[in-house]
Every structure is written in C-alpha cells, then in structure tokens.
Amino acid sequence: MNDTLYPVTETSQHIAVIGAGINGLVAANYLQRAGHKVTLLERSDRIGGACVSETVQVNGIRQDYALGASTLGLMQDFVWRETGLAERLQIWAPSHPDLVFFPEMDRPARIFGDASHAAREFADKWGEHGDVAGYLADEDRVVRFLQSGYRSGRPPSVDDAVAGLGADLTELWITGSAAKLLDHYFTAERTRVHIAMDVSESGPVSVDEPYSAFIMPMMSSGSVFGGDYGFVKGGIWQITRELGRINQELGVDLVLACTVHEVDTKNGAIRCEISAGTRMIHADHIIFATDPQTAAHLTGDTALSDQTQGERLLGTSGKLNLMFRNPVRWKDNDGEPESDTAFRYIFAVDTMTDFDAAALAVVDGEDFAPGYYQVYCEGAAMRQMGLVEPFDRLAVFFKNLALGRTGEQLASVEAQVKEIILSYIANPEDCVWSRLLTPRDLQRTFGFPGGNIEHTMLVAGQCYFDRNYANDPNRRFYQFGEFQNVSICGSGTYPCGSVAGTPAYMCVRELLHHLEG
C-alpha cells in the first residue's frame, strides 16, 4: 500500500466505517490517507472499543487501568509505523524471560527464545527430551509465512499454505489439531500444557479440534515486538486514543454517541440516532468494524443473520485487575534487571487431560474451572518507561469462567484468584484494590457476542480461510455477504482482533484494489 497521503478530491469515495475500535480506527486511517472521505461512527461516547481505560479512586487518589485489553503484541510493525502511532507513542517489552509455574514447582521455568537455552531449561525443569529446536524453527517459518500474507493483504487459503510451507507443515500447523502438533515435537506433559495455553485463550477450544494448532503460530505472529508482547507508556488505551487524534487531524469525520439503527445496502444509506435526532448518512461504501452479529442485524440479511447466529461464540476468559500501594516484590525475584516486569504464567493443572477438561468444564455449567493465570506487570513496565503512577498495577487474565455471572456476583472467585496471585508476592499486604471482570461483564461492557473478545471462537469453520463472511471469498475475502458496497473487518474476521488492526489493514487493501479496478 502506498504510504503517500493523498488529498480528498471530487473523485474520492465517501466511505462510512461503523465502529471505532482498533479495526475501525485503522481502517479509517488508511482510507483517509489514500485520499477518500471517511465518516467514522461509534455508538459509545468515546473511541477505543475494548482498548479503553477506566478510572478508580483508591484512598482518594485517582488511578487509570485497562478495562479490556492490557498488552500489545499482535499488531504489525508496518501498521504501527504507517498509521503514525510510532511517532506519537512509546512502547516497551521486557527482556527478562517469561516465567512459568506449575503445581509443586520450587522455581519457575524460564522461557528463552534461544533454542539451545530453551531445550536445556525444558529438560532440566520438565524432563523434556523432544525436538524443542525443531518446534521453534518451524514456528518461525509459519509465523513469517503468516506475516507475509498480512503485509501483502493476501487472503488465507490452504493451497497458499501448502505452496509456501509444504503439505506436512500445513497439516501440522494450520489444519491439524494442537494435540497432534504438540505430540509431534514434545515428550513432556508440562511442555505441552505450557505451549497449549494459547489454544483456549479466547474460548473453550479443545486441543483435539481441527485447526486448533493454527491458534499457536497466529498468537505469535505480531511483529511490533518481533512476536513477543509488551506495553504502551500510559496504558494500552493510548493506542486508540492517539489514533483517534491522528485520524481527526487527517480529516476523518468522527461521530460519537451514534446509534446505528439500519443500513440500507441497496442505497448505501445509514440511519442513525445522535443527540440532535435521527440522521441519514449516505456513503459509496460501508465497512463494519463490529462483531458479525451486529453487522448482520443492521443489514437485515437473513442468510448472514442465520450464519452468525449459528456460530460458536463463547468466551471464557476472566480478568482481575490489582493495585498495590508500593511496588510489587516477587518471591521469585532473581535479582536480574527487569525481573519485576517479567510475564508470569501460573498453571493450576499440569497434564493435557486436565488442561482440556478445565477448558471445557465451564461449557457444562461450572462457574469456574482453574486452568492458568497470565500475569502482566503493568506498573513495573510503566516505571521502565519513566512513568511512575500512584499505584503499582497487575493485570491477570485467567481461565476458565462461564458466561453466566458478573464479577460482582462471583466475589468468591475473585477472592480465590487474588489469593493465588498474592501467594507469589512478598508484600501481599500492599494490595489495596481489585476488580474482577467476567465474560458476562465483557459482553455487557463491550457488546461482545458470547463474551468473547475475539467475537467468535477460533475453531474449524471459523478459522483461517473460513474466518470471513463473503459469499465469494476467492474474489473479495472481506466483502460482507453478497453486498458489493459493504465490507467487514472486525475481530470476527481473519486473522482476529487483539489490538492488532490487521483485519482492517487487509480489508482496506482489498477495498482499494476493488475501487481502483
């Protein structure tokens, strides 16, 4: 895509983007830079989608924290640069190895990126005697293949994967099951469990399901940190906040507190409600940067509504925010620089059977089935970037929660998870505030179908080349149904969401080619 900024002219198209989360903002940015006139509609009174902050008063002192997403990782470096974000924001990723804890372990395992170090650590800690180096090398090859597709805006296909990776790697890493992939490379249960973590991160996906293998390389396919995850100075919500400012400087027309009631696809008309009353917006093209169910409902298309209503949507991730009056002191602190910033992964199970059972238990009615806890040291990361906040902050994403009840209704779960995390901390008495968010909270706060932050589960029929809603995906992958003038690029489309903007970039690239052709 040409990076040149083109002015809006009489020949420019008017494009309406519905939804001002990360994908809507990225789509608006690229389209406006390409010389089109963009109107961005958002039902909330602020932009950001699930990448927003909340403010709490703790002992009379105000502190912001991430309400939805907390870390940055799946964004592509070219999106980071080309949107203008790289010039406005500071980002940082820990250099300290991730730390992994299993039940009854005296010391955590350190997750090294170097293959020889990783193999020695896994052998020492978990008795691993498999092909660790082979796994890392093949993962890197698959990730680079995915990234090349993102950059070129190339829709995914199995034929393309076979041509780029070969039939064996395609079957192992894309169309196959996570269980088969892990058995191919590893011998130790704990190695398998640790790497399988990504499979059920969004929803209750079994490691035995077809295409579940693909989730693992996809979750490592961000390039802004070279496949790792990191932080944004001031909080991850600065990404959407700053991108909103950039877009308005470019000339994007942002309409907040705008409830869209109907989209007339035949006439390119959007009927919406703002504070001044009903408004009709006419556009040459419409892009839904929303969940697919909302898009289908607004178009009134029966086939799309039936398709989205029949999808597997369930989300099972919870989030516990914690604040401390003094910096957290970890019991595992090894004295190395940045030890307090390391990502920590705490497992409640240590076999694949128990891991899978916990992931699926909440589907059958259990409120909480302990699986694992991902601990992100947000406050320590802010200090590394020169920002000292009133309170130290931890964000804990964990599995597995049912959709049924809110965080306020699950006070016992909040207390249980809090107790587990604090048991790894030398100064637990400094914890002064906590808040649990459940899938039900995510559903009510952000409108996620099924409480799933990725909108739909990454399973067969909804993964890789099937993660689209076009009636002819070989011709236009991001077209919505049969509508020539409508596209969709929300988190429910390929590859997924997670504060990346990749679906938006690929969708816009395809649309520009369509408009120019």
C-alpha angles and dihedrals in degrees: 000000000000112000092206116117110234121198120239109260138178089271093053119112122239107232124187117205116198113207128034101215119119094290095048091048094048092047092050091048096053094042094050091047088052090059103261128128110247130196113191116200122198127178093206124074089243137041126243110079106211092347098083140111136239126207124222132184111228115183088340094307122115119232129175122216137176111270096191125002118025109180136047120224117116096062117110117238091233091056088049091053103035096050090055095246093119090063094051108038139052120224132184139181127201116255092200113101117258113259123226124196127194128184114285094011115141094201131018124251115247116228108220125190091212110090098220093048091046093050092051093047094048091047092049098043103031106017092247115174100165133104102290093157091050092051093051093046094049092044089053091051092051092045092052089050091053092046092052088054092051093050094049093041089237114165113232123257135165090234090055090049092050090049092049102035107018128248096278097053091042091055093045100043106027118020098026135079126271089235092059092045094051093045089053094061109022141056103185122083094218093053090053093047094049094051093042089061093097093056096074098026094113104025143354098287117161118228087231095062120108113256092019087114090064093064091070100059091036091057088054096046099094113111103191087092097020094262095319130102130244148154142273120229108253093017135303091274087074087078096065093034093053094041088055090055092047091050093051090049088054090053103261111157105230118197114188129190087030118150112200111213103176142001116211100204094184094059099026091240128147120199110203141162124233131168091274092053138260116353132188117212120192120202137174089222135014126208122195110211088176138093113292095245092058091047093050092048093051094051092047091222109156096203093051091045091052091048095050094042089055096052126107105251110159118137120196105178123119129194128209118192116201131188129196131197090220132029113286114256110206119213089219093055106143096192092248121132113273093013089135090057099051118123109247125205117194118191125203091191132045106191130070091234092056092041092055093042092053092049092054099036095084090057087066096053108278112136094213134011111179112233112146143328126221111204119200115191098214098164094051090049091052090053090053087058093049099260117124111190129196091254136026111243136209125185115201119193111189146172144265123023129148121233095240108089142035127242091256089056092050100056090141091057091048090052092047095050092043091053091051094051094044090053087071093051126085095209105042091151088072092068104109104166142022139174130190121210117193131192087265090056090049090050093051096040100044104017094244112170107241090359089281116147089204090051093230134034118261097240138124110302090024101053138083110341091007093059094099142077103220122128088217108025093172089066101036115001097189097044112120110237114304095329111120092195098047130078134175128211107162126130090278090071130076127327098003140254124264099138092300109115090208096128089051093051093048092045093051093047089053092045094050090051089050093049093047093046 
